[in-house]
Amino acid sequence: MRISLRCPLYDAITYHGGAKNVEITKKLIHAARNAHGIYTESLKKKKEEQNLESHSKAIKRKATETIKELARKRRMILEDARHQIEELDSQMNKLGSA
């Protein structure tokens, strides 16, 4: 028997004596009938998994953007507070030296 990765069906048929000698069973008929359904179900499952993955990535991306925005706001508030402290210190120094 020749083993080929390109044409396993052809190889299996020729191994059993050609297309005229292959036994057609109920199991083979049902497998042929159900093949497309199984394939479409597999595609649906893959798409759902990809959708879940992309949704989770979008959530992570949004969370990262929110964290960056909050960090920027925090820096601005701290900077404003430092400026106010410096102004108050300078006013206290002016009053203390007078």
C-alpha positions as CSV (number, residue, x, y, z in Angstrom):
1,M,0.0,0.0,0.0
2,R,1.3,3.4,-1.0
3,I,1.0,6.0,1.8
4,S,0.4,9.5,0.5
5,L,-0.6,12.6,2.4
6,R,-2.0,14.2,-0.7
7,C,-4.6,11.7,-1.7
8,P,-5.5,9.4,1.2
9,L,-9.0,8.7,-0.2
10,Y,-7.6,7.7,-3.6
11,D,-5.0,5.5,-2.0
12,A,-7.6,3.8,0.2
13,I,-9.8,3.1,-2.8
14,T,-7.0,1.7,-4.9
15,Y,-5.8,-0.4,-2.0
16,H,-9.2,-2.1,-1.8
17,G,-9.2,-2.9,-5.5
18,G,-10.6,0.2,-7.1
19,A,-13.8,2.1,-7.1
20,K,-15.9,-0.9,-8.2
21,N,-14.8,-3.1,-5.4
22,V,-15.4,-0.6,-2.5
23,E,-18.2,-1.7,-0.2
24,I,-20.8,1.0,0.4
25,T,-22.1,0.6,3.9
26,K,-24.8,2.4,5.8
27,K,-22.1,3.9,8.0
28,L,-20.3,5.3,4.9
29,I,-23.5,6.7,3.6
30,H,-24.4,8.4,6.9
31,A,-20.9,9.8,7.2
32,A,-21.2,11.3,3.7
33,R,-24.6,12.8,4.6
34,N,-23.4,14.2,7.9
35,A,-20.0,15.5,6.7
36,H,-21.3,19.0,5.7
37,G,-23.2,19.4,8.9
38,I,-20.3,18.5,11.0
39,Y,-18.1,20.9,9.0
40,T,-20.5,23.8,9.4
41,E,-20.9,23.1,13.1
42,S,-17.1,23.2,13.4
43,L,-16.9,26.5,11.6
44,K,-19.6,28.0,13.9
45,K,-17.6,26.8,16.9
46,K,-14.4,28.3,15.5
47,K,-16.2,31.7,14.8
48,E,-17.7,31.8,18.3
49,E,-14.2,31.1,19.8
50,Q,-12.7,33.9,17.7
51,N,-15.5,36.3,18.7
52,L,-15.0,35.5,22.3
53,E,-11.3,36.0,21.9
54,S,-11.7,39.3,20.1
55,H,-14.2,40.5,22.6
56,S,-11.9,39.7,25.5
57,K,-9.0,41.5,23.7
58,A,-11.3,44.6,23.2
59,I,-12.2,44.6,26.9
60,K,-8.5,44.4,27.8
61,R,-7.6,47.2,25.4
62,K,-10.4,49.4,26.8
63,A,-9.2,48.7,30.4
64,T,-5.6,49.6,29.4
65,E,-6.8,52.9,27.8
66,T,-8.8,53.7,30.9
67,I,-5.8,53.0,33.2
68,K,-3.6,55.2,31.1
69,E,-6.2,58.0,31.2
70,L,-6.6,57.7,35.0
71,A,-2.8,57.8,35.4
72,R,-2.7,61.0,33.3
73,K,-5.4,62.6,35.4
74,R,-3.5,61.6,38.6
75,R,-0.3,63.2,37.4
76,M,-2.1,66.4,36.5
77,I,-3.8,66.5,39.9
78,L,-0.5,65.9,41.7
79,E,1.2,68.5,39.6
80,D,-1.5,71.1,40.4
81,A,-1.2,70.2,44.1
82,R,2.5,70.7,44.0
83,H,2.1,74.1,42.4
84,Q,-0.5,75.1,45.1
85,I,1.9,73.9,47.8
86,E,4.7,75.9,46.3
87,E,2.5,79.0,46.2
88,L,1.4,78.5,49.8
89,D,5.0,78.0,50.9
90,S,6.1,81.2,49.1
91,Q,3.2,83.2,50.7
92,M,4.1,81.8,54.2
93,N,7.8,82.7,53.6
94,K,6.8,86.3,52.6
95,L,4.6,86.6,55.7
96,G,7.3,85.0,57.9
97,S,10.1,87.3,56.7
98,A,8.0,90.5,57.1
